Amino acid sequence: MSAPVTAHSPRVALSVGLALTATLAGGWLVRAQGYGGLPLLATEAALILLLLPYFLLGLTDLDDRLQRWLADRPVRIFPLAGMFLVPYLIYALGTGTLAPRALVILILFIFFPTGCLYLTRRTASTLTWLDVVAILAIWLPFDFRWVRTIWTWPQGMAAYTMNTILAVDLAVLLFVAFRRLDGVGYRFRLRRRDLSPLWMNFLSFAVIAIPIGLATGFIRFHPHSDLFRFLGSAAGIFLLVGLPEELLFRGIIQNFLQKTLHRQGLALMTTALIFGAAHLNNGPSPDWRYFLLATIAGLFYGRAYIQTGGLMTPACIHALVDAVWGAFFT
């Protein structure tokens, strides 16, 4: 268990610093597009409020404290989850985009999975049908872009970022702090012994996937990036793609399947296939090559999760794969 967190904890300060840094970086990108003023300030304020739990839950023992607080009165999960409405209200009022339909969609996105898990046997370690419904209620609206219309300023540019961070916050709150799912591994910690699984799984995937991608015509070699852009891309992918997807597919789905099936290899393969299928809607039309390569990637991400017991290593591999793909292939 992590060391107790105090008001002056360095990890709390680090969480705040990371939230501010990420928000300022995002604001700089938006400002470069010619946007500014009160709408930008409101958007940055909302983003900070979403990023704070994102980092605090991964750097401190906040999840342990919330577990104990919610254990006494489980109904507290509803006002706690309802706090995620605050960033939207600040954003919508500041940007002049407050819309009843968007608010209703957000309320359903937050409270439907919350209600499902409230009805579960929270001490059960195996997967229940309500867990499945809650997972789908967080995943599908995001994956099929049903929640994109919540964050419409500026020109939908904030939608992916806001929805991703919100989905991570909600998933960790519900499944780790409230549902008490053990072994999720949502910790911003990369140990020395994690480096070998990181590089071995990344290189093993590259040796298999690159020849398949080139042979099938799914990718072609075309370097078009510099070191600064590559590092910036990798960091952004880690924050908005790698860690969120690994939380869902490895920390929650694969973890649940391992506990339910009691067969680690079957849980790994099943999750990899689900991960591959989830990428079928990423292009203009379903592509079997994308499914195949994503499934293979899922096997190595899942293997790294098993080897390290945490999400940092598979999330780093995921970010490296996507960053290399974006920098060296089309």
C-alpha positions as CSV (number, residue, x, y, z in Angstrom):
1,M,0.0,0.0,0.0
2,S,1.2,3.5,-0.7
3,A,2.4,5.8,2.0
4,P,-0.3,8.0,3.6
5,V,-1.1,11.1,1.7
6,T,-1.0,14.5,3.5
7,A,-1.9,17.9,2.3
8,H,1.9,18.5,1.7
9,S,2.6,15.1,0.1
10,P,5.1,15.4,-2.8
11,R,2.9,13.1,-4.8
12,V,-0.1,15.4,-4.4
13,A,2.1,18.3,-5.6
14,L,3.3,16.2,-8.5
15,S,-0.2,15.3,-9.5
16,V,-1.2,19.0,-9.5
17,G,2.0,19.9,-11.4
18,L,1.3,17.2,-14.1
19,A,-2.3,18.4,-14.4
20,L,-1.2,22.0,-14.9
21,T,1.5,21.0,-17.3
22,A,-0.8,18.9,-19.5
23,T,-3.5,21.6,-19.4
24,L,-1.0,24.4,-20.4
25,A,0.3,22.2,-23.2
26,G,-3.2,21.6,-24.5
27,G,-4.1,25.3,-24.2
28,W,-0.9,26.2,-26.1
29,L,-2.0,24.0,-29.0
30,V,-5.5,25.4,-29.0
31,R,-4.2,29.0,-28.7
32,A,-2.0,28.3,-31.8
33,Q,-5.2,27.7,-33.7
34,G,-6.3,31.2,-33.0
35,Y,-8.6,30.5,-30.0
36,G,-8.5,32.3,-26.7
37,G,-10.3,34.4,-24.1
38,L,-12.9,33.2,-21.6
39,P,-13.8,30.0,-23.6
40,L,-10.2,28.8,-23.5
41,L,-9.9,29.6,-19.8
42,A,-13.1,27.7,-19.0
43,T,-11.9,24.8,-21.1
44,E,-8.5,24.7,-19.3
45,A,-10.3,24.9,-15.9
46,A,-12.5,22.0,-16.8
47,L,-9.5,20.0,-18.1
48,I,-7.5,20.6,-14.8
49,L,-10.5,19.3,-12.8
50,L,-10.6,16.1,-14.9
51,L,-6.8,15.6,-14.9
52,L,-6.4,16.0,-11.1
53,P,-8.2,12.7,-10.2
54,Y,-6.5,11.1,-13.3
55,F,-3.1,11.7,-11.7
56,L,-4.1,11.6,-8.0
57,L,-5.6,8.1,-8.4
58,G,-2.4,6.9,-10.0
59,L,0.1,8.6,-7.8
60,T,-1.4,8.6,-4.3
61,D,-3.4,6.3,-2.1
62,L,-6.6,8.2,-2.9
63,D,-8.3,5.0,-4.2
64,D,-7.6,3.2,-0.9
65,R,-9.0,6.1,1.1
66,L,-12.1,6.2,-1.2
67,Q,-12.6,2.5,-0.7
68,R,-12.8,2.9,3.1
69,W,-15.0,6.0,2.8
70,L,-17.5,4.2,0.4
71,A,-17.5,1.0,2.4
72,D,-19.4,2.7,5.3
73,R,-22.1,4.1,3.0
74,P,-22.0,2.8,-0.6
75,V,-24.7,5.3,-1.6
76,R,-22.0,8.0,-1.4
77,I,-20.8,6.9,-4.8
78,F,-23.6,8.8,-6.5
79,P,-22.7,12.4,-5.3
80,L,-19.0,11.5,-5.7
81,A,-19.6,10.5,-9.3
82,G,-21.8,13.5,-9.7
83,M,-18.8,15.7,-9.1
84,F,-17.7,14.9,-12.7
85,L,-20.6,17.1,-13.9
86,V,-18.8,20.2,-12.5
87,P,-16.1,20.4,-15.2
88,Y,-18.7,20.2,-17.9
89,L,-20.8,23.0,-16.3
90,I,-17.7,25.3,-16.0
91,Y,-16.8,24.5,-19.6
92,A,-20.3,24.9,-21.0
93,L,-21.0,28.1,-19.2
94,G,-17.6,29.6,-20.1
95,T,-17.8,28.6,-23.8
96,G,-21.5,29.4,-24.2
97,T,-22.3,25.8,-25.3
98,L,-24.5,24.6,-22.5
99,A,-27.1,22.3,-24.0
100,P,-29.8,20.2,-22.3
101,R,-29.2,17.3,-24.6
102,A,-25.5,17.2,-23.9
103,L,-26.1,17.5,-20.2
104,V,-28.6,14.5,-20.3
105,I,-26.0,12.4,-22.3
106,L,-23.3,13.2,-19.7
107,I,-25.6,12.4,-16.8
108,L,-26.5,9.0,-18.4
109,F,-22.8,8.4,-19.2
110,I,-21.9,8.9,-15.5
111,F,-24.8,7.5,-13.6
112,F,-25.9,4.5,-15.6
113,P,-22.7,2.5,-15.0
114,T,-22.6,3.9,-11.5
115,G,-26.1,2.5,-10.8
116,C,-25.1,-0.9,-12.4
117,L,-22.2,-1.3,-10.0
118,Y,-24.2,-0.1,-7.1
119,L,-26.5,-3.1,-7.6
120,T,-23.6,-5.6,-7.8
121,R,-22.2,-7.7,-5.0
122,R,-19.3,-5.5,-4.6
123,T,-17.2,-8.1,-2.8
124,A,-17.5,-10.6,-5.6
125,S,-14.1,-11.1,-7.4
126,T,-15.6,-12.7,-10.5
127,L,-17.3,-11.0,-13.4
128,T,-21.1,-10.4,-13.1
129,W,-23.6,-9.4,-15.8
130,L,-23.9,-6.0,-14.2
131,D,-20.1,-5.6,-14.5
132,V,-20.4,-6.4,-18.2
133,V,-23.1,-3.8,-18.6
134,A,-21.1,-1.2,-16.7
135,I,-18.0,-1.8,-18.8
136,L,-20.0,-1.5,-22.0
137,A,-21.8,1.6,-20.7
138,I,-18.4,3.3,-20.3
139,W,-16.7,1.9,-23.4
140,L,-19.3,1.9,-26.2
141,P,-20.5,5.6,-25.9
142,F,-16.9,6.7,-26.0
143,D,-15.8,4.2,-28.7
144,F,-18.7,4.9,-31.0
145,R,-18.4,8.7,-30.4
146,W,-21.9,9.0,-28.9
147,V,-20.5,11.5,-26.4
148,R,-18.6,13.7,-28.8
149,T,-21.4,16.3,-28.9
150,I,-20.9,17.2,-25.2
151,W,-17.7,19.2,-25.8
152,T,-18.3,21.2,-28.9
153,W,-15.9,24.1,-28.5
154,P,-13.7,24.8,-30.3
155,Q,-15.1,22.9,-33.3
156,G,-15.1,19.6,-31.4
157,M,-11.3,19.8,-30.7
158,A,-11.7,19.2,-27.0
159,A,-14.1,16.2,-27.3
160,Y,-11.6,13.4,-27.5
161,T,-9.4,14.7,-24.7
162,M,-12.2,15.5,-22.3
163,N,-14.1,12.2,-22.9
164,T,-11.0,10.1,-22.6
165,I,-9.9,11.6,-19.3
166,L,-13.5,11.5,-17.9
167,A,-13.8,7.8,-18.9
168,V,-10.5,7.0,-17.1
169,D,-11.6,8.9,-14.0
170,L,-15.0,7.2,-13.9
171,A,-13.6,3.7,-14.6
172,V,-11.0,3.9,-11.8
173,L,-13.5,5.4,-9.3
174,L,-16.1,2.8,-10.1
175,F,-14.1,-0.4,-10.5
176,V,-11.2,0.3,-8.2
177,A,-12.5,2.5,-5.4
178,F,-16.1,1.3,-5.4
179,R,-16.2,-2.2,-6.9
180,R,-12.9,-3.0,-5.2
181,L,-11.5,-4.9,-8.2
182,D,-8.1,-6.1,-7.1
183,G,-5.1,-6.1,-9.4
184,V,-6.1,-3.4,-11.8
185,G,-2.6,-1.9,-11.5
186,Y,-3.5,1.8,-12.1
187,R,-0.2,3.2,-10.7
188,F,2.1,5.7,-12.3
189,R,5.2,3.6,-11.4
190,L,7.7,2.1,-13.7
191,R,10.2,-0.1,-11.8
192,R,13.6,-1.2,-13.0
193,R,12.4,-4.8,-13.3
194,D,9.6,-3.6,-15.6
195,L,12.0,-2.4,-18.3
196,S,12.9,-5.8,-19.6
197,P,9.3,-6.9,-20.2
198,L,8.7,-3.4,-21.8
199,W,11.4,-3.7,-24.4
200,M,11.1,-7.5,-25.0
201,N,7.4,-7.3,-25.7
202,F,7.7,-4.1,-27.8
203,L,10.5,-5.6,-30.0
204,S,8.8,-9.0,-30.2
205,F,5.6,-7.3,-31.5
206,A,7.6,-5.2,-33.9
207,V,9.4,-8.2,-35.4
208,I,6.1,-9.9,-36.1
209,A,3.8,-6.9,-36.9
210,I,6.0,-4.9,-39.3
211,P,6.5,-7.7,-41.8
212,I,2.8,-8.6,-41.7
213,G,1.8,-4.9,-42.1
214,L,4.2,-4.4,-45.0
215,A,3.3,-7.7,-46.7
216,T,-0.4,-7.0,-46.6
217,G,-0.1,-3.4,-47.6
218,F,-1.6,-2.1,-44.4
219,I,1.5,0.0,-43.8
220,R,4.4,1.3,-45.8
221,F,7.7,2.7,-44.6
222,H,7.7,6.5,-44.7
223,P,9.7,8.4,-42.0
224,H,8.2,11.8,-41.5
225,S,9.0,13.0,-37.9
226,D,11.8,14.5,-35.8
227,L,12.8,13.6,-32.2
228,F,10.8,16.4,-30.6
229,R,7.6,15.6,-32.4
230,F,8.1,11.9,-31.7
231,L,8.5,12.4,-28.0
232,G,5.6,14.8,-27.8
233,S,3.5,12.3,-29.8
234,A,4.5,9.4,-27.5
235,A,3.6,11.4,-24.4
236,G,0.2,12.4,-25.8
237,I,-0.6,8.9,-26.9
238,F,0.4,7.5,-23.5
239,L,-1.9,9.9,-21.7
240,L,-4.9,9.7,-24.1
241,V,-4.7,6.3,-25.7
242,G,-2.2,3.9,-24.1
243,L,-3.1,4.2,-20.5
244,P,-6.9,4.6,-21.0
245,E,-7.1,1.5,-23.4
246,E,-4.9,-0.6,-21.2
247,L,-7.0,0.3,-18.1
248,L,-10.1,-1.0,-19.9
249,F,-8.7,-4.0,-21.7
250,R,-6.0,-5.3,-19.4
251,G,-6.8,-3.7,-16.0
252,I,-10.5,-4.4,-16.1
253,I,-11.5,-6.9,-18.8
254,Q,-8.4,-9.2,-18.8
255,N,-8.2,-9.0,-15.0
256,F,-11.9,-9.9,-14.6
257,L,-11.6,-12.8,-17.0
258,Q,-8.5,-14.2,-15.2
259,K,-10.4,-14.2,-11.9
260,T,-13.6,-15.7,-13.5
261,L,-12.1,-18.3,-15.9
262,H,-9.1,-19.2,-13.7
263,R,-7.1,-19.7,-16.9
264,Q,-4.6,-17.0,-17.6
265,G,-3.9,-18.0,-21.2
266,L,-7.6,-18.1,-22.1
267,A,-8.2,-14.7,-20.5
268,L,-5.2,-13.3,-22.4
269,M,-6.4,-14.6,-25.8
270,T,-10.0,-13.6,-25.2
271,T,-9.1,-10.1,-24.3
272,A,-6.7,-9.8,-27.2
273,L,-9.5,-10.8,-29.6
274,I,-11.9,-8.3,-28.0
275,F,-9.1,-5.6,-28.3
276,G,-8.7,-6.5,-32.0
277,A,-12.4,-6.3,-32.7
278,A,-12.6,-2.9,-31.0
279,H,-10.3,-1.6,-33.7
280,L,-12.6,-2.6,-36.5
281,N,-14.4,0.7,-36.4
282,N,-11.3,2.9,-36.4
283,G,-11.2,3.3,-40.1
284,P,-13.7,4.3,-42.8
285,S,-14.6,0.6,-43.1
286,P,-13.7,-2.6,-41.1
287,D,-10.3,-3.9,-42.1
288,W,-9.2,-7.5,-41.2
289,R,-5.6,-6.4,-41.2
290,Y,-6.2,-3.9,-38.5
291,F,-8.1,-6.5,-36.5
292,L,-5.2,-9.0,-36.9
293,L,-2.4,-6.6,-36.0
294,A,-4.4,-5.1,-33.0
295,T,-5.1,-8.7,-31.8
296,I,-1.4,-9.5,-31.9
297,A,-0.6,-6.2,-30.2
298,G,-3.2,-7.1,-27.5
299,L,-1.3,-10.4,-26.8
300,F,1.9,-8.6,-26.1
301,Y,0.2,-5.9,-24.1
302,G,-1.6,-8.5,-22.1
303,R,1.6,-10.5,-21.6
304,A,3.4,-7.4,-20.2
305,Y,0.4,-6.8,-17.9
306,I,0.8,-10.4,-16.5
307,Q,4.5,-10.1,-16.2
308,T,4.5,-6.8,-14.3
309,G,1.1,-6.8,-12.6
310,G,0.5,-3.1,-13.6
311,L,-0.6,-0.9,-16.4
312,M,2.4,1.3,-16.8
313,T,4.4,-1.3,-18.9
314,P,1.7,-2.2,-21.4
315,A,0.7,1.4,-21.6
316,C,4.3,2.4,-22.5
317,I,4.5,-0.3,-25.1
318,H,1.2,0.8,-26.5
319,A,2.3,4.4,-26.7
320,L,5.6,3.3,-28.4
321,V,3.9,1.2,-30.9
322,D,1.5,4.0,-31.9
323,A,4.2,6.6,-31.9
324,V,6.6,4.6,-34.1
325,W,3.7,3.8,-36.4
326,G,2.9,7.5,-36.7
327,A,6.5,8.6,-37.2
328,F,7.8,5.9,-39.5
329,F,4.9,4.4,-41.4
330,T,1.7,5.4,-43.2
